[in-house]
Amino acid sequence: MSDKQFDLDEVISSAGRKLREEFQEIQKSNPHAGERGSEAEETLKRFLKEKLPQRFDIASGVVVGADRSISRQCDVIIYDAMNSPVYRAGPRLRILPRDNVPAVIEVKSKLNKDELRDAAAKIATVKKIKPTPICGADQPVTFSEIITTSIFGCVFAFDSYTSLETLAENLRDINADEENSDHWIDLVVILDKGCIGYTLQPIFQQEFIGWTGGSVDEDFIIPSLYVHLVQSELGDRTLNHFFVRLMSHLTFFRKISAIDLITLLRGTQFPAQTIQGYQYNLKRQLVPAEVSHQSSTFEFPKIRFNLYSAKTRKFDGQMCFLPWQDGAVLTFSTLFDPTALFARFLAALQAKGQLMKNRFHDTSIWTSSVLPLSEQRFVDLAEKIHPDLIVRRDLDSQKGPPPVTI
């Protein structure tokens, strides 16, 4: 038996090189621009058919909703072939139900701003179609509680007229014209060049913690995270990134699909340049980040309450109010787990939420999800939040991270 190990990473990279070679052959041998575009679509479809789990199949066509709304024609529709009825099964156009479509891809031979705008408009017509709610008829997906009904909208181009950075700036402008961020493109792929998408950044941290492709459902808990539109030059690993992002989405789309994503991403950390920062508001829409949250002008919480033990009178930490678009984020830097305090805020607000533990230098800071909380309401609740604590307003206006010791 050979000692050579299977290299999944190289398999996908090799497929990317093959895609490039096939596209170049199409460009050389086919003089008709429209037919060249169709052949480019077929090249990507063959790759997806070969690499995706058999649960999923590939088609061109339109997507229809339970309310009979219909999308524009899509270049590539990925659908759940094991569970989906096919309303029309023509050779060049299929009609498929929204609930069984996890992803759509617009394919471009050479991408520019006008082509990107056209792709965004097509993808938006699919994303605007509402899925039916998850119900008892849905089968388990994974052993986790994560399940998604959202559609992953991607633009896949074999080349571009401009740089990745320029295309990313173009996408920022296109996003500004679409108020509902649920309808935005999730990922732009330029083969052998790189990707444009969105990354997540926690409060008080400079590092990104991963790429994102949109919300899981309509009623998701609003995270206290910054979302950055970025471009990342990935070179011949671009197809790897695209495939991992796509598979990550398919895995949690109402059924199980598994692949060794860790192996595929082994040693693939790339720098990404921020083009635009966004925040979720209480309507669960991404809007441009406020000036007070931008890196050069970030303002630490100005409304702070010091916490003291009612028994020992010793300092136990701080809780703070951080404005966030039309709501607010609570921060806790305490010598104890602040979960019980946070639960009291949620009960008073009759809201859902969660806490996330962050690091700021050597300090642990807990940050909440975005809450429907005004400054005055926070002050009123904070002063009587827990009977075991003495709560005092911190009048020191000096900027800086909340202390955890005295």
C-alpha positions as CSV (number, residue, x, y, z in Angstrom):
1,M,0.0,0.0,0.0
2,S,1.3,3.5,-0.8
3,D,2.4,5.7,2.1
4,K,1.1,8.8,0.2
5,Q,-1.7,10.5,2.0
6,F,-4.8,11.9,0.4
7,D,-4.7,15.7,0.1
8,L,-8.2,17.1,-0.1
9,D,-6.8,20.6,-0.2
10,E,-4.8,19.8,-3.4
11,V,-7.7,18.1,-5.0
12,I,-9.8,21.3,-4.9
13,S,-6.8,23.5,-5.9
14,S,-6.3,21.2,-8.9
15,A,-9.9,21.5,-9.8
16,G,-9.5,25.2,-9.8
17,R,-6.6,25.0,-12.3
18,K,-8.7,22.7,-14.5
19,L,-11.6,25.2,-14.4
20,R,-9.2,27.9,-15.5
21,E,-7.8,25.8,-18.4
22,E,-11.3,24.9,-19.6
23,F,-12.4,28.6,-19.5
24,Q,-9.4,29.7,-21.4
25,E,-10.1,27.1,-24.1
26,I,-13.7,28.3,-24.4
27,Q,-12.4,31.9,-24.8
28,K,-10.0,30.9,-27.5
29,S,-12.3,28.5,-29.5
30,N,-15.8,30.0,-29.3
31,P,-16.2,33.3,-31.2
32,H,-19.8,33.9,-29.9
33,A,-19.9,35.8,-26.7
34,G,-23.3,34.5,-25.6
35,E,-22.3,30.9,-26.2
36,R,-19.0,31.5,-24.4
37,G,-21.1,32.5,-21.3
38,S,-23.2,29.4,-21.5
39,E,-20.2,27.2,-21.8
40,A,-18.6,28.9,-18.8
41,E,-21.8,28.1,-16.8
42,E,-21.7,24.5,-17.8
43,T,-18.0,24.3,-16.7
44,L,-18.9,25.4,-13.2
45,K,-22.0,23.1,-13.1
46,R,-19.8,20.1,-13.9
47,F,-17.4,20.9,-11.1
48,L,-20.3,21.2,-8.6
49,K,-22.0,18.0,-9.8
50,E,-18.7,16.1,-9.3
51,K,-17.9,17.6,-5.9
52,L,-21.1,18.2,-4.0
53,P,-22.9,15.4,-2.1
54,Q,-25.5,13.4,-4.1
55,R,-28.2,14.9,-2.0
56,F,-27.8,18.1,-4.1
57,D,-28.2,18.6,-7.8
58,I,-27.6,21.6,-10.2
59,A,-29.9,23.3,-12.6
60,S,-30.6,26.6,-14.3
61,G,-34.1,28.1,-13.9
62,V,-36.3,30.0,-11.5
63,V,-37.3,29.7,-7.9
64,V,-40.9,29.9,-6.7
65,G,-42.3,30.5,-3.2
66,A,-45.3,29.0,-1.4
67,D,-47.0,32.4,-2.0
68,R,-46.4,31.9,-5.8
69,S,-43.8,34.7,-6.0
70,I,-41.1,33.9,-8.6
71,S,-37.5,34.9,-9.1
72,R,-35.7,36.0,-12.2
73,Q,-33.9,33.2,-14.1
74,C,-30.7,32.0,-12.3
75,D,-27.6,30.7,-13.9
76,V,-27.0,28.0,-11.3
77,I,-29.5,26.7,-8.7
78,I,-28.3,24.2,-6.1
79,Y,-31.3,22.3,-4.9
80,D,-32.1,19.3,-2.6
81,A,-32.7,16.6,-5.2
82,M,-33.6,14.0,-2.7
83,N,-36.5,16.0,-1.2
84,S,-37.5,18.6,-3.8
85,P,-40.3,18.3,-6.3
86,V,-39.4,19.7,-9.7
87,Y,-42.3,21.8,-11.0
88,R,-40.8,22.0,-14.5
89,A,-37.9,19.8,-15.7
90,G,-36.9,21.3,-19.1
91,P,-33.4,20.8,-20.4
92,R,-32.4,24.5,-19.9
93,L,-34.9,25.8,-17.4
94,R,-36.3,24.2,-14.2
95,I,-38.8,25.6,-11.8
96,L,-37.9,24.7,-8.2
97,P,-39.5,25.4,-4.8
98,R,-37.9,28.0,-2.6
99,D,-37.9,25.6,0.5
100,N,-35.5,23.2,-1.3
101,V,-33.0,25.7,-2.7
102,P,-30.0,26.4,-0.4
103,A,-27.9,28.4,-2.9
104,V,-27.9,30.3,-6.2
105,I,-24.9,31.3,-8.2
106,E,-24.6,33.9,-11.0
107,V,-21.8,33.1,-13.4
108,K,-19.8,35.8,-15.2
109,S,-17.0,35.4,-17.7
110,K,-15.4,38.7,-16.8
111,L,-16.9,40.8,-14.0
112,N,-17.3,44.6,-13.8
113,K,-19.6,46.9,-11.8
114,D,-22.6,46.6,-14.2
115,E,-22.4,42.8,-14.3
116,L,-22.1,42.8,-10.5
117,R,-25.2,45.0,-10.2
118,D,-27.1,42.8,-12.5
119,A,-26.1,39.7,-10.5
120,A,-27.1,41.4,-7.2
121,A,-30.5,42.2,-8.6
122,K,-31.1,38.6,-9.7
123,I,-29.9,37.2,-6.4
124,A,-32.2,39.6,-4.5
125,T,-35.3,38.3,-6.4
126,V,-34.5,34.9,-5.0
127,K,-33.7,36.0,-1.5
128,K,-36.9,38.1,-1.3
129,I,-39.0,34.9,-1.6
130,K,-39.9,33.8,2.0
131,P,-39.4,30.2,3.1
132,T,-42.1,28.4,4.9
133,P,-41.4,28.2,8.7
134,I,-39.5,25.1,10.0
135,C,-42.1,22.7,11.3
136,G,-42.6,19.1,12.4
137,A,-42.3,17.9,8.8
138,D,-38.6,19.0,8.6
139,Q,-36.1,16.2,9.3
140,P,-33.2,16.6,11.7
141,V,-30.1,18.2,10.2
142,T,-27.2,17.7,12.5
143,F,-26.8,16.9,16.2
144,S,-26.5,20.6,16.8
145,E,-29.5,22.9,17.0
146,I,-28.4,24.9,14.0
147,I,-30.7,24.8,11.0
148,T,-31.0,27.3,8.2
149,T,-33.6,28.1,5.6
150,S,-31.7,31.0,4.1
151,I,-30.3,31.1,0.6
152,F,-26.6,31.6,0.0
153,G,-26.3,34.0,-3.0
154,C,-22.9,33.9,-4.8
155,V,-21.3,35.5,-7.9
156,F,-18.7,33.3,-9.6
157,A,-16.5,35.0,-12.2
158,F,-13.6,33.5,-14.2
159,D,-12.0,36.9,-14.5
160,S,-12.6,40.6,-13.8
161,Y,-11.9,43.9,-15.5
162,T,-10.9,45.6,-12.3
163,S,-9.1,44.7,-9.0
164,L,-10.7,42.9,-6.1
165,E,-10.6,46.1,-4.1
166,T,-12.4,48.1,-6.8
167,L,-15.1,45.4,-7.1
168,A,-15.5,45.3,-3.3
169,E,-16.1,49.1,-3.4
170,N,-18.6,48.6,-6.2
171,L,-20.4,46.0,-4.0
172,R,-20.5,48.5,-1.1
173,D,-22.2,51.0,-3.4
174,I,-24.7,48.4,-4.7
175,N,-25.5,47.4,-1.1
176,A,-26.3,51.0,-0.2
177,D,-29.1,50.9,-2.8
178,E,-30.7,47.8,-1.2
179,E,-32.0,48.6,2.3
180,N,-32.7,45.0,3.3
181,S,-29.3,43.4,4.0
182,D,-30.9,39.9,3.9
183,H,-31.1,40.4,0.1
184,W,-27.4,41.2,-0.4
185,I,-24.9,39.0,-2.2
186,D,-23.1,36.7,0.3
187,L,-19.9,36.0,-1.7
188,V,-18.1,37.2,-4.8
189,V,-15.6,34.8,-6.3
190,I,-13.0,35.7,-8.9
191,L,-11.2,32.4,-9.9
192,D,-7.5,32.5,-9.1
193,K,-7.8,36.0,-7.7
194,G,-9.8,35.9,-4.5
195,C,-13.1,36.5,-2.7
196,I,-15.2,39.4,-1.5
197,G,-17.5,38.7,1.4
198,Y,-18.2,39.5,5.1
199,T,-16.2,38.8,8.3
200,L,-17.2,39.1,11.9
201,Q,-15.3,41.2,14.6
202,P,-16.1,41.1,18.3
203,I,-16.2,44.3,20.4
204,F,-12.8,45.2,21.9
205,Q,-10.9,42.9,19.5
206,Q,-8.9,43.8,16.4
207,E,-9.0,40.2,14.9
208,F,-11.7,38.8,12.7
209,I,-13.3,35.6,14.0
210,G,-14.5,34.2,10.7
211,W,-16.5,34.7,7.5
212,T,-20.3,34.9,7.5
213,G,-22.9,34.4,4.9
214,G,-26.0,36.0,6.4
215,S,-28.5,35.2,9.1
216,V,-29.7,31.7,10.0
217,D,-33.4,32.7,10.3
218,E,-35.6,35.8,10.5
219,D,-35.7,35.9,14.3
220,F,-32.0,35.5,15.0
221,I,-30.6,36.9,18.2
222,I,-28.8,40.1,17.2
223,P,-25.1,39.7,17.8
224,S,-23.0,42.5,19.3
225,L,-20.5,42.0,16.5
226,Y,-19.2,44.2,13.7
227,V,-19.7,42.9,10.2
228,H,-17.0,43.9,7.7
229,L,-17.2,43.9,3.9
230,V,-13.8,42.7,2.9
231,Q,-11.8,41.5,-0.1
232,S,-9.1,38.8,0.3
233,E,-6.6,37.8,-2.3
234,L,-6.5,34.0,-2.2
235,G,-4.8,33.2,-5.5
236,D,-5.1,29.5,-6.5
237,R,-6.8,28.8,-3.1
238,T,-9.9,30.8,-4.1
239,L,-11.9,27.8,-5.2
240,N,-11.1,26.1,-1.9
241,H,-12.6,29.1,0.0
242,F,-15.7,29.1,-2.2
243,F,-16.2,25.4,-1.8
244,V,-15.8,25.5,2.0
245,R,-18.2,28.4,2.3
246,L,-20.8,26.7,0.1
247,M,-20.5,23.3,1.9
248,S,-20.7,25.0,5.3
249,H,-24.1,26.4,4.3
250,L,-25.4,23.2,2.7
251,T,-24.5,21.2,5.8
252,F,-27.1,23.0,7.9
253,F,-29.8,23.4,5.2
254,R,-32.5,21.1,6.6
255,K,-30.5,17.9,6.1
256,I,-27.0,16.6,6.9
257,S,-24.0,17.0,4.5
258,A,-20.5,16.4,5.8
259,I,-17.0,17.1,4.6
260,D,-13.6,17.5,6.4
261,L,-13.6,21.4,6.3
262,I,-10.6,21.6,8.7
263,T,-8.4,19.6,6.3
264,L,-9.5,21.7,3.4
265,L,-8.6,24.9,5.1
266,R,-5.3,23.6,6.6
267,G,-2.8,26.4,6.8
268,T,-4.9,28.9,4.8
269,Q,-5.0,32.1,6.7
270,F,-5.1,35.1,4.5
271,P,-5.2,38.9,5.2
272,A,-8.4,40.7,4.3
273,Q,-8.8,44.4,3.7
274,T,-11.9,46.1,5.1
275,I,-14.0,48.0,2.6
276,Q,-17.0,48.9,4.8
277,G,-18.1,48.2,8.4
278,Y,-21.7,47.4,9.3
279,Q,-23.8,46.8,12.4
280,Y,-27.1,45.1,12.9
281,N,-29.9,47.4,14.1
282,L,-33.0,46.3,16.0
283,K,-34.7,45.6,12.6
284,R,-32.0,43.0,12.0
285,Q,-30.7,44.9,9.1
286,L,-27.1,45.7,8.4
287,V,-26.4,49.5,8.3
288,P,-23.1,51.4,8.1
289,A,-21.2,51.4,11.5
290,E,-21.6,54.5,13.6
291,V,-18.6,56.9,13.8
292,S,-18.3,56.1,17.6
293,H,-17.6,52.5,16.7
294,Q,-15.0,53.0,14.0
295,S,-11.4,52.0,15.0
296,S,-9.9,55.5,15.0
297,T,-12.8,57.1,16.9
298,F,-14.1,54.3,19.0
299,E,-15.7,55.5,22.3
300,F,-15.7,53.2,25.4
301,P,-18.9,53.1,27.4
302,K,-19.5,56.4,29.1
303,I,-22.3,55.2,31.3
304,R,-20.8,52.9,33.9
305,F,-22.0,51.4,37.2
306,N,-19.6,50.1,39.8
307,L,-20.7,46.9,41.6
308,Y,-19.9,46.2,45.3
309,S,-20.8,43.2,47.4
310,A,-23.6,44.0,49.8
311,K,-21.9,41.8,52.4
312,T,-18.3,42.7,52.2
313,R,-18.5,46.1,50.5
314,K,-15.7,45.0,48.2
315,F,-15.5,46.1,44.5
316,D,-16.8,43.3,42.3
317,G,-16.6,45.0,38.8
318,Q,-18.6,47.2,36.4
319,M,-21.5,47.0,34.0
320,C,-21.7,49.5,31.2
321,F,-24.1,50.9,28.5
322,L,-22.7,50.9,25.0
323,P,-25.0,52.6,22.4
324,W,-25.5,50.4,19.3
325,Q,-27.5,51.9,16.4
326,D,-31.2,52.1,17.7
327,G,-30.5,49.8,20.7
328,A,-27.6,49.1,23.1
329,V,-25.1,46.5,24.2
330,L,-24.4,45.7,27.9
331,T,-20.8,45.1,28.9
332,F,-19.7,43.4,32.2
333,S,-16.2,43.3,33.6
334,T,-16.8,41.5,36.9
335,L,-15.1,39.1,39.3
336,F,-18.0,36.8,38.9
337,D,-20.1,35.3,36.1
338,P,-22.6,38.0,35.2
339,T,-25.1,35.6,33.7
340,A,-27.6,36.1,36.5
341,L,-27.4,39.9,36.2
342,F,-28.0,39.7,32.5
343,A,-31.0,37.4,32.9
344,R,-32.6,40.1,35.1
345,F,-32.2,42.7,32.3
346,L,-33.7,40.3,29.8
347,A,-36.7,39.6,32.1
348,A,-37.3,43.3,32.6
349,L,-37.0,44.0,28.8
350,Q,-39.0,40.9,27.9
351,A,-36.3,40.2,25.3
352,K,-34.1,37.4,24.1
353,G,-30.4,37.7,24.3
354,Q,-27.0,36.1,25.0
355,L,-23.6,36.9,26.5
356,M,-20.3,36.5,24.9
357,K,-16.9,36.5,26.7
358,N,-14.2,38.6,25.1
359,R,-10.6,39.5,25.9
360,F,-9.3,43.1,26.1
361,H,-5.6,43.1,26.9
362,D,-5.5,41.0,30.1
363,T,-9.2,41.7,31.0
364,S,-12.2,39.5,30.4
365,I,-15.2,41.5,29.3
366,W,-18.6,40.0,28.7
367,T,-20.7,41.7,26.0
368,S,-24.4,41.1,25.3
369,S,-26.3,40.8,22.1
370,V,-28.0,44.0,20.9
371,L,-31.0,44.9,23.1
372,P,-34.0,47.2,22.8
373,L,-32.6,49.4,25.6
374,S,-32.5,53.1,26.1
375,E,-30.0,55.0,28.2
376,Q,-32.6,56.0,30.8
377,R,-34.0,52.5,31.0
378,F,-30.6,51.1,31.6
379,V,-30.0,53.6,34.4
380,D,-33.3,52.7,36.0
381,L,-32.7,49.0,35.9
382,A,-29.0,49.1,36.8
383,E,-29.6,50.9,40.1
384,K,-31.7,48.0,41.5
385,I,-30.5,45.1,39.4
386,H,-29.6,42.6,42.2
387,P,-30.2,42.6,46.0
388,D,-26.8,41.2,46.7
389,L,-25.0,44.1,45.1
390,I,-24.5,47.8,45.9
391,V,-24.7,49.7,42.6
392,R,-23.1,53.1,42.2
393,R,-22.9,55.3,39.1
394,D,-19.2,55.8,38.0
395,L,-18.9,59.6,37.4
396,D,-15.4,59.3,35.9
397,S,-15.7,60.3,32.2
398,Q,-12.2,59.3,31.2
399,K,-12.2,56.9,28.3
400,G,-10.7,53.5,28.8
401,P,-11.6,49.9,29.4
402,P,-13.7,49.1,32.5
403,P,-11.5,48.1,35.5
404,V,-11.9,44.7,37.2
405,T,-9.8,45.5,40.3
406,I,-9.4,48.3,42.8
